[in-house]
């Protein structure tokens, strides 16, 4: 389960934010996970429960949002939602689209206690 190492890294990033802002702790945060990121949101949610213990994030709440994957055809440049990495272009049928959204993980908001 690689989600545990991802959760530990998220907590580390959040703790850096707290220290940089001279705050006390993280109250809440929101993550956005791309549907083609390879991260299972439910597994990450479970891993975060352990990762926040005894950190500046302990007691915080979080929300995980999905970012739908979008591709851009390398032939006709049509942008379209992608279900999987090798989705063909719905306009011209070409394969190998450029993935323009939905592969990453972002911390999109953090509420801290000062």
Biopython code that builds the backbone (N, CA, C, O; Angstrom):
import numpy as np
from Bio.PDB.StructureBuilder import StructureBuilder

atoms = [
    (1, "UNK", "N", (0.862, -1.185, 0.000)),
    (1, "UNK", "CA", (0.000, 0.000, 0.000)),
    (1, "UNK", "C", (0.898, 1.236, 0.000)),
    (1, "UNK", "O", (1.386, 1.650, 1.052)),
    (2, "UNK", "N", (1.115, 1.818, -1.162)),
    (2, "UNK", "CA", (1.959, 3.007, -1.252)),
    (2, "UNK", "C", (1.254, 4.254, -0.735)),
    (2, "UNK", "O", (1.884, 5.302, -0.588)),
    (3, "UNK", "N", (-0.038, 4.157, -0.460)),
    (3, "UNK", "CA", (-0.780, 5.309, 0.060)),
    (3, "UNK", "C", (-0.270, 5.748, 1.429)),
    (3, "UNK", "O", (-0.375, 6.927, 1.768)),
    (4, "UNK", "N", (0.285, 4.822, 2.231)),
    (4, "UNK", "CA", (0.812, 5.211, 3.540)),
    (4, "UNK", "C", (2.007, 6.149, 3.384)),
    (4, "UNK", "O", (2.103, 7.146, 4.100)),
    (5, "UNK", "N", (2.909, 5.847, 2.469)),
    (5, "UNK", "CA", (4.053, 6.746, 2.266)),
    (5, "UNK", "C", (3.591, 8.095, 1.698)),
    (5, "UNK", "O", (4.169, 9.134, 2.016)),
    (6, "UNK", "N", (2.565, 8.076, 0.872)),
    (6, "UNK", "CA", (2.003, 9.328, 0.353)),
    (6, "UNK", "C", (1.395, 10.133, 1.494)),
    (6, "UNK", "O", (1.584, 11.347, 1.569)),
    (7, "UNK", "N", (0.669, 9.463, 2.381)),
    (7, "UNK", "CA", (0.052, 10.139, 3.529)),
    (7, "UNK", "C", (1.110, 10.759, 4.438)),
    (7, "UNK", "O", (0.936, 11.880, 4.917)),
    (8, "UNK", "N", (2.194, 10.045, 4.676)),
    (8, "UNK", "CA", (3.282, 10.571, 5.508)),
    (8, "UNK", "C", (3.883, 11.809, 4.856)),
    (8, "UNK", "O", (4.193, 12.779, 5.548)),
    (9, "UNK", "N", (4.054, 11.793, 3.543)),
    (9, "UNK", "CA", (4.590, 12.959, 2.825)),
    (9, "UNK", "C", (3.628, 14.143, 2.884)),
    (9, "UNK", "O", (4.067, 15.286, 3.017)),
    (10, "UNK", "N", (2.339, 13.891, 2.788)),
    (10, "UNK", "CA", (1.341, 14.964, 2.892)),
    (10, "UNK", "C", (1.421, 15.613, 4.268)),
    (10, "UNK", "O", (1.434, 16.838, 4.383)),
    (11, "UNK", "N", (1.475, 14.793, 5.304)),
    (11, "UNK", "CA", (1.570, 15.316, 6.678)),
    (11, "UNK", "C", (2.846, 16.141, 6.843)),
    (11, "UNK", "O", (2.824, 17.194, 7.479)),
    (12, "UNK", "N", (3.934, 15.680, 6.286)),
    (12, "UNK", "CA", (5.195, 16.423, 6.346)),
    (12, "UNK", "C", (5.060, 17.795, 5.682)),
    (12, "UNK", "O", (5.519, 18.800, 6.224)),
    (13, "UNK", "N", (4.430, 17.830, 4.509)),
    (13, "UNK", "CA", (4.199, 19.109, 3.809)),
    (13, "UNK", "C", (3.322, 20.042, 4.648)),
    (13, "UNK", "O", (3.589, 21.240, 4.743)),
    (14, "UNK", "N", (2.290, 19.489, 5.245)),
    (14, "UNK", "CA", (1.387, 20.293, 6.067)),
    (14, "UNK", "C", (2.107, 20.842, 7.301)),
    (14, "UNK", "O", (1.879, 21.985, 7.697)),
    (15, "UNK", "N", (2.974, 20.028, 7.907)),
    (15, "UNK", "CA", (3.736, 20.495, 9.065)),
    (15, "UNK", "C", (4.692, 21.621, 8.678)),
    (15, "UNK", "O", (4.908, 22.547, 9.460)),
    (16, "UNK", "N", (5.259, 21.546, 7.487)),
    (16, "UNK", "CA", (6.124, 22.628, 7.008)),
    (16, "UNK", "C", (5.338, 23.925, 6.868)),
    (16, "UNK", "O", (5.844, 24.999, 7.194)),
    (17, "UNK", "N", (4.104, 23.826, 6.384)),
    (17, "UNK", "CA", (3.245, 25.014, 6.258)),
    (17, "UNK", "C", (2.987, 25.620, 7.634)),
    (17, "UNK", "O", (3.072, 26.836, 7.806)),
    (18, "UNK", "N", (2.672, 24.772, 8.614)),
    (18, "UNK", "CA", (2.403, 25.240, 9.977)),
    (18, "UNK", "C", (3.626, 25.982, 10.522)),
    (18, "UNK", "O", (3.496, 27.073, 11.076)),
    (19, "UNK", "N", (4.786, 25.404, 10.368)),
    (19, "UNK", "CA", (6.016, 26.030, 10.885)),
    (19, "UNK", "C", (6.325, 27.331, 10.159)),
    (19, "UNK", "O", (6.703, 28.320, 10.786)),
    (20, "UNK", "N", (6.167, 27.333, 8.851)),
    (20, "UNK", "CA", (6.443, 28.538, 8.058)),
    (20, "UNK", "C", (5.537, 29.696, 8.477)),
    (20, "UNK", "O", (5.965, 30.850, 8.498)),
    (21, "UNK", "N", (4.301, 29.387, 8.805)),
    (21, "UNK", "CA", (3.328, 30.412, 9.188)),
    (21, "UNK", "C", (3.330, 30.696, 10.698)),
    (21, "UNK", "O", (2.505, 31.466, 11.189)),
    (22, "UNK", "N", (4.262, 30.069, 11.429)),
    (22, "UNK", "CA", (4.323, 30.219, 12.893)),
    (22, "UNK", "C", (2.970, 29.933, 13.533)),
    (22, "UNK", "O", (2.530, 30.650, 14.432)),
    (23, "UNK", "N", (2.327, 28.891, 13.065)),
    (23, "UNK", "CA", (1.010, 28.501, 13.574)),
    (23, "UNK", "C", (1.168, 27.377, 14.595)),
    (23, "UNK", "O", (2.279, 26.937, 14.889)),
    (24, "UNK", "N", (0.045, 26.927, 15.123)),
    (24, "UNK", "CA", (0.038, 25.903, 16.155)),
    (24, "UNK", "C", (-0.188, 24.512, 15.568)),
    (24, "UNK", "O", (0.512, 23.560, 15.911)),
    (25, "UNK", "N", (-1.187, 24.409, 14.669)),
    (25, "UNK", "CA", (-1.520, 23.099, 14.114)),
    (25, "UNK", "C", (-2.397, 23.252, 12.881)),
    (25, "UNK", "O", (-2.867, 24.344, 12.561)),
    (26, "UNK", "N", (-2.606, 22.133, 12.196)),
    (26, "UNK", "CA", (-3.518, 22.065, 11.058)),
    (26, "UNK", "C", (-4.910, 21.737, 11.591)),
    (26, "UNK", "O", (-5.090, 20.785, 12.351)),
    (27, "UNK", "N", (-5.882, 22.535, 11.181)),
    (27, "UNK", "CA", (-7.275, 22.297, 11.578)),
    (27, "UNK", "C", (-7.964, 21.422, 10.535)),
    (27, "UNK", "O", (-8.659, 20.465, 10.878)),
    (28, "UNK", "N", (-7.765, 21.758, 9.255)),
    (28, "UNK", "CA", (-8.374, 20.977, 8.173)),
    (28, "UNK", "C", (-7.574, 21.184, 6.895)),
    (28, "UNK", "O", (-6.805, 22.137, 6.769)),
    (29, "UNK", "N", (-7.769, 20.282, 5.966)),
    (29, "UNK", "CA", (-7.120, 20.412, 4.661)),
    (29, "UNK", "C", (-7.928, 19.667, 3.612)),
    (29, "UNK", "O", (-8.713, 18.770, 3.922)),
    (30, "UNK", "N", (-7.716, 20.060, 2.368)),
    (30, "UNK", "CA", (-8.397, 19.440, 1.235)),
    (30, "UNK", "C", (-7.354, 18.984, 0.226)),
    (30, "UNK", "O", (-6.420, 19.718, -0.097)),
    (31, "UNK", "N", (-7.526, 17.771, -0.262)),
    (31, "UNK", "CA", (-6.656, 17.203, -1.283)),
    (31, "UNK", "C", (-7.452, 17.000, -2.565)),
    (31, "UNK", "O", (-8.657, 16.751, -2.529)),
    (32, "UNK", "N", (-6.765, 17.110, -3.693)),
    (32, "UNK", "CA", (-7.382, 16.785, -4.985)),
    (32, "UNK", "C", (-6.523, 15.700, -5.620)),
    (32, "UNK", "O", (-5.318, 15.866, -5.808)),
    (33, "UNK", "N", (-7.175, 14.582, -5.946)),
    (33, "UNK", "CA", (-6.481, 13.422, -6.509)),
    (33, "UNK", "C", (-7.003, 13.144, -7.905)),
    (33, "UNK", "O", (-8.208, 13.012, -8.116)),
    (34, "UNK", "N", (-6.094, 13.055, -8.845)),
    (34, "UNK", "CA", (-6.456, 12.746, -10.221)),
    (34, "UNK", "C", (-6.896, 11.302, -10.378)),
    (34, "UNK", "O", (-6.357, 10.404, -9.732)),
    (35, "UNK", "N", (-7.878, 11.087, -11.238)),
    (35, "UNK", "CA", (-8.405, 9.736, -11.443)),
    (35, "UNK", "C", (-7.393, 8.810, -12.122)),
    (35, "UNK", "O", (-7.561, 7.591, -12.091)),
    (36, "UNK", "N", (-6.345, 9.371, -12.736)),
    (36, "UNK", "CA", (-5.294, 8.550, -13.336)),
    (36, "UNK", "C", (-4.001, 8.600, -12.526)),
    (36, "UNK", "O", (-2.936, 8.263, -13.043)),
    (37, "UNK", "N", (-4.082, 9.015, -11.266)),
    (37, "UNK", "CA", (-2.883, 9.164, -10.430)),
    (37, "UNK", "C", (-2.353, 7.834, -9.907)),
    (37, "UNK", "O", (-1.187, 7.740, -9.522)),
    (38, "UNK", "N", (-3.193, 6.814, -9.890)),
    (38, "UNK", "CA", (-2.785, 5.542, -9.318)),
    (38, "UNK", "C", (-2.994, 5.485, -7.811)),
    (38, "UNK", "O", (-2.631, 4.499, -7.170)),
    (39, "UNK", "N", (-3.579, 6.539, -7.243)),
    (39, "UNK", "CA", (-3.844, 6.601, -5.807)),
    (39, "UNK", "C", (-5.305, 6.221, -5.574)),
    (39, "UNK", "O", (-6.204, 6.740, -6.236)),
    (40, "UNK", "N", (-5.528, 5.322, -4.637)),
    (40, "UNK", "CA", (-6.880, 4.916, -4.284)),
    (40, "UNK", "C", (-7.346, 5.835, -3.148)),
    (40, "UNK", "O", (-6.822, 5.749, -2.037)),
    (41, "UNK", "N", (-8.326, 6.714, -3.411)),
    (41, "UNK", "CA", (-8.753, 7.674, -2.388)),
    (41, "UNK", "C", (-9.136, 7.048, -1.044)),
    (41, "UNK", "O", (-8.798, 7.592, 0.007)),
    (42, "UNK", "N", (-9.829, 5.925, -1.070)),
    (42, "UNK", "CA", (-10.228, 5.270, 0.172)),
    (42, "UNK", "C", (-9.012, 4.771, 0.955)),
    (42, "UNK", "O", (-8.984, 4.853, 2.183)),
    (43, "UNK", "N", (-8.023, 4.263, 0.252)),
    (43, "UNK", "CA", (-6.800, 3.785, 0.906)),
    (43, "UNK", "C", (-6.005, 4.963, 1.478)),
    (43, "UNK", "O", (-5.425, 4.857, 2.559)),
    (44, "UNK", "N", (-5.982, 6.080, 0.753)),
    (44, "UNK", "CA", (-5.281, 7.264, 1.263)),
    (44, "UNK", "C", (-5.988, 7.806, 2.497)),
    (44, "UNK", "O", (-5.336, 8.208, 3.460)),
    (45, "UNK", "N", (-7.300, 7.819, 2.474)),
    (45, "UNK", "CA", (-8.075, 8.273, 3.630)),
    (45, "UNK", "C", (-7.737, 7.420, 4.854)),
    (45, "UNK", "O", (-7.521, 7.952, 5.943)),
    (46, "UNK", "N", (-7.692, 6.125, 4.679)),
    (46, "UNK", "CA", (-7.347, 5.198, 5.759)),
    (46, "UNK", "C", (-5.920, 5.439, 6.246)),
    (46, "UNK", "O", (-5.668, 5.448, 7.451)),
    (47, "UNK", "N", (-4.987, 5.633, 5.314)),
    (47, "UNK", "CA", (-3.581, 5.859, 5.665)),
    (47, "UNK", "C", (-3.392, 7.176, 6.411)),
    (47, "UNK", "O", (-2.557, 7.266, 7.311)),
    (48, "UNK", "N", (-4.161, 8.196, 6.042)),
    (48, "UNK", "CA", (-4.055, 9.486, 6.724)),
    (48, "UNK", "C", (-4.445, 9.379, 8.197)),
    (48, "UNK", "O", (-3.897, 10.090, 9.039)),
    (49, "UNK", "N", (-5.387, 8.494, 8.507)),
    (49, "UNK", "CA", (-5.793, 8.310, 9.903)),
    (49, "UNK", "C", (-4.602, 7.931, 10.776)),
    (49, "UNK", "O", (-4.509, 8.374, 11.921)),
    (50, "UNK", "N", (-3.701, 7.123, 10.252)),
    (50, "UNK", "CA", (-2.497, 6.740, 10.990)),
    (50, "UNK", "C", (-1.415, 7.806, 10.899)),
    (50, "UNK", "O", (-0.732, 8.092, 11.883)),
    (51, "UNK", "N", (-1.260, 8.389, 9.727)),
    (51, "UNK", "CA", (-0.163, 9.338, 9.493)),
    (51, "UNK", "C", (-0.272, 10.615, 10.315)),
    (51, "UNK", "O", (0.750, 11.213, 10.652)),
    (52, "UNK", "N", (-1.484, 11.047, 10.645)),
    (52, "UNK", "CA", (-1.642, 12.306, 11.384)),
    (52, "UNK", "C", (-1.380, 12.147, 12.884)),
    (52, "UNK", "O", (-1.196, 13.144, 13.582)),
    (53, "UNK", "N", (-1.361, 10.927, 13.382)),
    (53, "UNK", "CA", (-1.193, 10.695, 14.824)),
    (53, "UNK", "C", (0.148, 11.246, 15.303)),
    (53, "UNK", "O", (1.186, 11.036, 14.676)),
    (54, "UNK", "N", (0.099, 11.958, 16.434)),
    (54, "UNK", "CA", (1.279, 12.532, 17.082)),
    (54, "UNK", "C", (2.024, 13.503, 16.173)),
    (54, "UNK", "O", (3.251, 13.590, 16.225)),
    (55, "UNK", "N", (1.283, 14.233, 15.339)),
    (55, "UNK", "CA", (1.861, 15.266, 14.478)),
    (55, "UNK", "C", (1.076, 16.557, 14.681)),
    (55, "UNK", "O", (0.120, 16.598, 15.455)),
    (56, "UNK", "N", (1.486, 17.601, 13.984)),
    (56, "UNK", "CA", (0.771, 18.872, 14.029)),
    (56, "UNK", "C", (-0.564, 18.799, 13.295)),
    (56, "UNK", "O", (-1.314, 19.775, 13.268)),
    (57, "UNK", "N", (-0.858, 17.660, 12.706)),
    (57, "UNK", "CA", (-2.124, 17.443, 12.001)),
    (57, "UNK", "C", (-3.106, 16.595, 12.809)),
    (57, "UNK", "O", (-4.244, 16.390, 12.389)),
    (58, "UNK", "N", (-2.667, 16.107, 13.957)),
    (58, "UNK", "CA", (-3.549, 15.258, 14.757)),
    (58, "UNK", "C", (-4.807, 16.032, 15.138)),
    (58, "UNK", "O", (-4.734, 17.178, 15.581)),
    (59, "UNK", "N", (-5.954, 15.393, 14.959)),
    (59, "UNK", "CA", (-7.235, 16.027, 15.255)),
    (59, "UNK", "C", (-7.808, 16.828, 14.098)),
    (59, "UNK", "O", (-8.919, 17.350, 14.190)),
    (60, "UNK", "N", (-7.065, 16.927, 13.027)),
    (60, "UNK", "CA", (-7.556, 17.696, 11.873)),
    (60, "UNK", "C", (-8.581, 16.870, 11.090)),
    (60, "UNK", "O", (-8.680, 15.652, 11.239)),
    (61, "UNK", "N", (-9.328, 17.573, 10.264)),
    (61, "UNK", "CA", (-10.259, 16.914, 9.353)),
    (61, "UNK", "C", (-9.761, 17.152, 7.933)),
    (61, "UNK", "O", (-9.024, 18.105, 7.681)),
    (62, "UNK", "N", (-10.158, 16.300, 7.022)),
    (62, "UNK", "CA", (-9.739, 16.466, 5.633)),
    (62, "UNK", "C", (-10.828, 16.007, 4.691)),
    (62, "UNK", "O", (-11.732, 15.247, 5.038)),
    (63, "UNK", "N", (-10.688, 16.509, 3.486)),
    (63, "UNK", "CA", (-11.614, 16.158, 2.413)),
    (63, "UNK", "C", (-10.764, 15.765, 1.211)),
    (63, "UNK", "O", (-9.742, 16.391, 0.928)),
    (64, "UNK", "N", (-11.190, 14.736, 0.517)),
    (64, "UNK", "CA", (-10.499, 14.289, -0.693)),
    (64, "UNK", "C", (-11.445, 14.468, -1.871)),
    (64, "UNK", "O", (-12.532, 13.892, -1.913)),
    (65, "UNK", "N", (-11.003, 15.283, -2.828)),
    (65, "UNK", "CA", (-11.793, 15.536, -4.037)),
    (65, "UNK", "C", (-11.138, 14.835, -5.216)),
    (65, "UNK", "O", (-9.921, 14.649, -5.249)),
    (66, "UNK", "N", (-11.960, 14.450, -6.182)),
    (66, "UNK", "CA", (-11.448, 13.834, -7.411)),
    (66, "UNK", "C", (-11.219, 14.896, -8.481)),
    (66, "UNK", "O", (-11.999, 15.838, -8.620)),
    (67, "UNK", "N", (-10.136, 14.723, -9.231)),
    (67, "UNK", "CA", (-9.915, 15.534, -10.421)),
    (67, "UNK", "C", (-10.043, 14.593, -11.613)),
    (67, "UNK", "O", (-9.251, 13.664, -11.773)),
    (68, "UNK", "N", (-11.040, 14.843, -12.440)),
    (68, "UNK", "CA", (-11.264, 13.991, -13.605)),
    (68, "UNK", "C", (-10.108, 14.153, -14.594)),
    (68, "UNK", "O", (-9.588, 15.251, -14.793)),
    (69, "UNK", "N", (-9.727, 13.049, -15.197)),
    (69, "UNK", "CA", (-8.641, 13.059, -16.174)),
    (69, "UNK", "C", (-9.116, 13.655, -17.496)),
    (69, "UNK", "O", (-10.219, 13.373, -17.963)),
    (70, "UNK", "N", (-8.259, 14.482, -18.084)),
    (70, "UNK", "CA", (-8.530, 15.092, -19.386)),
    (70, "UNK", "C", (-7.334, 14.850, -20.293)),
    (70, "UNK", "O", (-6.181, 14.912, -19.866)),
    (71, "UNK", "N", (-7.638, 14.572, -21.552)),
    (71, "UNK", "CA", (-6.590, 14.369, -22.542)),
    (71, "UNK", "C", (-6.747, 15.333, -23.698)),
    (71, "UNK", "O", (-7.817, 15.895, -23.929)),
    (72, "UNK", "N", (-5.646, 15.509, -24.422)),
    (72, "UNK", "CA", (-5.653, 16.342, -25.627)),
    (72, "UNK", "C", (-5.061, 15.506, -26.747)),
    (72, "UNK", "O", (-3.934, 15.020, -26.647)),
    (73, "UNK", "N", (-5.818, 15.345, -27.796)),
    (73, "UNK", "CA", (-5.390, 14.522, -28.926)),
    (73, "UNK", "C", (-4.160, 15.135, -29.586)),
    (73, "UNK", "O", (-4.101, 16.339, -29.834)),
    (74, "UNK", "N", (-3.184, 14.281, -29.863)),
    (74, "UNK", "CA", (-1.953, 14.754, -30.511)),
    (74, "UNK", "C", (-2.123, 14.926, -32.021)),
    (74, "UNK", "O", (-1.231, 15.450, -32.688)),
    (75, "UNK", "N", (-3.261, 14.489, -32.563)),
    (75, "UNK", "CA", (-3.518, 14.610, -33.999)),
    (75, "UNK", "C", (-4.462, 15.772, -34.298)),
    (75, "UNK", "O", (-4.123, 16.660, -35.080)),
    (76, "UNK", "N", (-5.655, 15.771, -33.674)),
    (76, "UNK", "CA", (-6.652, 16.812, -33.989)),
    (76, "UNK", "C", (-6.788, 17.863, -32.875)),
    (76, "UNK", "O", (-7.542, 18.827, -33.012)),
    (77, "UNK", "N", (-6.048, 17.666, -31.768)),
    (77, "UNK", "CA", (-5.997, 18.615, -30.637)),
    (77, "UNK", "C", (-7.320, 18.753, -29.877)),
    (77, "UNK", "O", (-7.500, 19.710, -29.124)),
    (78, "UNK", "N", (-8.228, 17.823, -30.063)),
    (78, "UNK", "CA", (-9.485, 17.820, -29.314)),
    (78, "UNK", "C", (-9.201, 17.451, -27.858)),
    (78, "UNK", "O", (-8.441, 16.520, -27.593)),
    (79, "UNK", "N", (-9.805, 18.176, -26.914)),
    (79, "UNK", "CA", (-9.686, 17.852, -25.491)),
    (79, "UNK", "C", (-10.896, 17.027, -25.075)),
    (79, "UNK", "O", (-12.027, 17.329, -25.458)),
    (80, "UNK", "N", (-10.647, 15.974, -24.279)),
    (80, "UNK", "CA", (-11.730, 15.071, -23.917)),
    (80, "UNK", "C", (-11.454, 14.400, -22.568)),
    (80, "UNK", "O", (-10.297, 14.245, -22.175)),
    (81, "UNK", "N", (-12.526, 13.997, -21.853)),
    (81, "UNK", "CA", (-12.348, 13.260, -20.598)),
    (81, "UNK", "C", (-11.793, 11.873, -20.877)),
    (81, "UNK", "O", (-12.167, 11.219, -21.851)),
    (82, "UNK", "N", (-10.898, 11.441, -20.010)),
    (82, "UNK", "CA", (-10.263, 10.131, -20.184)),
    (82, "UNK", "C", (-10.689, 9.179, -19.076)),
    (82, "UNK", "O", (-10.758, 9.556, -17.906)),
    (83, "UNK", "N", (-10.973, 7.948, -19.461)),
    (83, "UNK", "CA", (-11.323, 6.910, -18.502)),
    (83, "UNK", "C", (-10.080, 6.116, -18.091)),
    (83, "UNK", "O", (-9.992, 5.608, -16.973)),
    (84, "UNK", "N", (-9.130, 6.021, -19.012)),
    (84, "UNK", "CA", (-7.889, 5.289, -18.758)),
    (84, "UNK", "C", (-6.766, 5.922, -19.568)),
    (84, "UNK", "O", (-7.017, 6.742, -20.451)),
    (85, "UNK", "N", (-5.545, 5.547, -19.273)),
    (85, "UNK", "CA", (-4.380, 6.183, -19.895)),
    (85, "UNK", "C", (-4.395, 6.057, -21.417)),
    (85, "UNK", "O", (-3.979, 6.983, -22.113)),
    (86, "UNK", "N", (-4.854, 4.954, -21.930)),
    (86, "UNK", "CA", (-4.814, 4.729, -23.380)),
    (86, "UNK", "C", (-6.148, 4.997, -24.054)),
    (86, "UNK", "O", (-6.484, 4.329, -25.031)),
    (87, "UNK", "N", (-6.904, 5.944, -23.562)),
    (87, "UNK", "CA", (-8.185, 6.284, -24.183)),
    (87, "UNK", "C", (-7.966, 6.882, -25.565)),
    (87, "UNK", "O", (-7.138, 7.780, -25.723)),
    (88, "UNK", "N", (-8.697, 6.397, -26.575)),
    (88, "UNK", "CA", (-8.579, 6.989, -27.909)),
    (88, "UNK", "C", (-9.364, 8.300, -27.986)),
    (88, "UNK", "O", (-10.299, 8.518, -27.215)),
    (89, "UNK", "N", (-8.983, 9.148, -28.900)),
    (89, "UNK", "CA", (-9.695, 10.400, -29.127)),
    (89, "UNK", "C", (-11.097, 10.072, -29.653)),
    (89, "UNK", "O", (-11.228, 9.292, -30.597)),
    (90, "UNK", "N", (-12.135, 10.648, -29.065)),
    (90, "UNK", "CA", (-13.496, 10.361, -29.525)),
    (90, "UNK", "C", (-13.818, 11.008, -30.872)),
    (90, "UNK", "O", (-14.810, 10.647, -31.505)),
    (91, "UNK", "N", (-12.995, 11.957, -31.320)),
    (91, "UNK", "CA", (-13.247, 12.638, -32.592)),
    (91, "UNK", "C", (-12.571, 11.913, -33.751)),
    (91, "UNK", "O", (-13.225, 11.591, -34.743)),
    (92, "UNK", "N", (-11.257, 11.651, -33.635)),
    (92, "UNK", "CA", (-10.539, 11.060, -34.766)),
    (92, "UNK", "C", (-10.061, 9.630, -34.512)),
    (92, "UNK", "O", (-9.584, 8.967, -35.433)),
    (93, "UNK", "N", (-10.185, 9.148, -33.274)),
    (93, "UNK", "CA", (-9.808, 7.772, -32.958)),
    (93, "UNK", "C", (-8.331, 7.542, -32.694)),
    (93, "UNK", "O", (-7.920, 6.409, -32.443)),
    (94, "UNK", "N", (-7.515, 8.609, -32.745)),
    (94, "UNK", "CA", (-6.074, 8.457, -32.511)),
    (94, "UNK", "C", (-5.796, 8.082, -31.056)),
    (94, "UNK", "O", (-6.521, 8.470, -30.140)),
    (95, "UNK", "N", (-4.724, 7.317, -30.876)),
    (95, "UNK", "CA", (-4.294, 6.955, -29.533)),
    (95, "UNK", "C", (-3.147, 7.868, -29.111)),
    (95, "UNK", "O", (-2.702, 8.710, -29.892)),
    (96, "UNK", "N", (-2.674, 7.708, -27.897)),
    (96, "UNK", "CA", (-1.567, 8.494, -27.342)),
    (96, "UNK", "C", (-1.911, 9.953, -27.096)),
    (96, "UNK", "O", (-1.160, 10.828, -27.527)),
    (97, "UNK", "N", (-3.003, 10.248, -26.428)),
    (97, "UNK", "CA", (-3.292, 11.646, -26.126)),
    (97, "UNK", "C", (-2.320, 12.183, -25.070)),
    (97, "UNK", "O", (-1.752, 11.422, -24.286)),
    (98, "UNK", "N", (-2.145, 13.477, -25.066)),
    (98, "UNK", "CA", (-1.388, 14.130, -24.003)),
    (98, "UNK", "C", (-2.338, 14.251, -22.812)),
    (98, "UNK", "O", (-3.447, 14.767, -22.950)),
    (99, "UNK", "N", (-1.909, 13.782, -21.660)),
    (99, "UNK", "CA", (-2.747, 13.894, -20.464)),
    (99, "UNK", "C", (-2.531, 15.288, -19.886)),
    (99, "UNK", "O", (-1.419, 15.639, -19.491)),
    (100, "UNK", "N", (-3.599, 16.078, -19.839)),
    (100, "UNK", "CA", (-3.476, 17.469, -19.392)),
    (100, "UNK", "C", (-4.050, 17.697, -17.991)),
    (100, "UNK", "O", (-3.863, 18.773, -17.424)),
    (101, "UNK", "N", (-4.731, 16.729, -17.435)),
    (101, "UNK", "CA", (-5.252, 16.836, -16.065)),
    (101, "UNK", "C", (-5.578, 15.444, -15.551)),
    (101, "UNK", "O", (-5.886, 14.537, -16.324)),
    (102, "UNK", "N", (-5.506, 15.289, -14.233)),
    (102, "UNK", "CA", (-5.962, 14.059, -13.623)),
    (102, "UNK", "C", (-4.908, 13.034, -13.280)),
    (102, "UNK", "O", (-5.239, 11.880, -13.009)),
    (103, "UNK", "N", (-3.627, 13.431, -13.283)),
    (103, "UNK", "CA", (-2.583, 12.475, -12.918)),
    (103, "UNK", "C", (-1.954, 12.778, -11.568)),
    (103, "UNK", "O", (-1.163, 11.978, -11.069)),
    (104, "UNK", "N", (-2.279, 13.895, -10.977)),
    (104, "UNK", "CA", (-1.550, 14.328, -9.798)),
    (104, "UNK", "C", (-2.300, 14.250, -8.489)),
    (104, "UNK", "O", (-3.427, 13.762, -8.399)),
    (105, "UNK", "N", (-1.618, 14.755, -7.479)),
    (105, "UNK", "CA", (-2.147, 14.903, -6.129)),
    (105, "UNK", "C", (-1.745, 16.291, -5.676)),
    (105, "UNK", "O", (-0.570, 16.654, -5.746)),
    (106, "UNK", "N", (-2.712, 17.072, -5.211)),
    (106, "UNK", "CA", (-2.441, 18.444, -4.780)),
    (106, "UNK", "C", (-3.088, 18.703, -3.431)),
    (106, "UNK", "O", (-4.183, 18.217, -3.146)),
    (107, "UNK", "N", (-2.399, 19.470, -2.610)),
    (107, "UNK", "CA", (-3.015, 20.020, -1.413)),
    (107, "UNK", "C", (-3.639, 21.338, -1.888)),
    (107, "UNK", "O", (-2.916, 22.273, -2.235)),
    (108, "UNK", "N", (-4.955, 21.417, -1.905)),
    (108, "UNK", "CA", (-5.610, 22.598, -2.472)),
    (108, "UNK", "C", (-6.004, 23.641, -1.431)),
    (108, "UNK", "O", (-6.187, 24.812, -1.762)),
    (109, "UNK", "N", (-6.137, 23.215, -0.161)),
    (109, "UNK", "CA", (-6.415, 24.196, 0.882)),
    (109, "UNK", "C", (-5.967, 23.648, 2.230)),
    (109, "UNK", "O", (-5.972, 22.441, 2.470)),
    (110, "UNK", "N", (-5.576, 24.580, 3.108)),
    (110, "UNK", "CA", (-5.148, 24.231, 4.456)),
    (110, "UNK", "C", (-5.686, 25.286, 5.406)),
    (110, "UNK", "O", (-5.497, 26.482, 5.184)),
    (111, "UNK", "N", (-6.349, 24.851, 6.451)),
    (111, "UNK", "CA", (-6.769, 25.771, 7.510)),
    (111, "UNK", "C", (-5.878, 25.474, 8.719)),
    (111, "UNK", "O", (-5.782, 24.335, 9.175)),
    (112, "UNK", "N", (-5.226, 26.530, 9.226)),
    (112, "UNK", "CA", (-4.331, 26.365, 10.364)),
    (112, "UNK", "C", (-4.825, 27.165, 11.551)),
    (112, "UNK", "O", (-5.577, 28.129, 11.411)),
    (113, "UNK", "N", (-4.386, 26.743, 12.715)),
    (113, "UNK", "CA", (-4.717, 27.471, 13.946)),
    (113, "UNK", "C", (-3.489, 28.279, 14.334)),
    (113, "UNK", "O", (-2.399, 27.734, 14.507)),
    (114, "UNK", "N", (-3.678, 29.565, 14.467)),
    (114, "UNK", "CA", (-2.533, 30.449, 14.779)),
    (114, "UNK", "C", (-2.334, 30.611, 16.261)),
    (114, "UNK", "O", (-1.420, 31.317, 16.688)),
]
sb = StructureBuilder()
sb.init_structure("model")
sb.init_model(0)
sb.init_chain("A")
sb.init_seg("    ")
for serial, (resi, resn, name, xyz) in enumerate(atoms, 1):
    if name == "N":
        sb.init_residue(resn, " ", resi, " ")
    sb.init_atom(name, np.array(xyz, "f"), 0.0, 1.0, " ", f" {name:<3s}", serial, name[0])
structure = sb.get_structure()
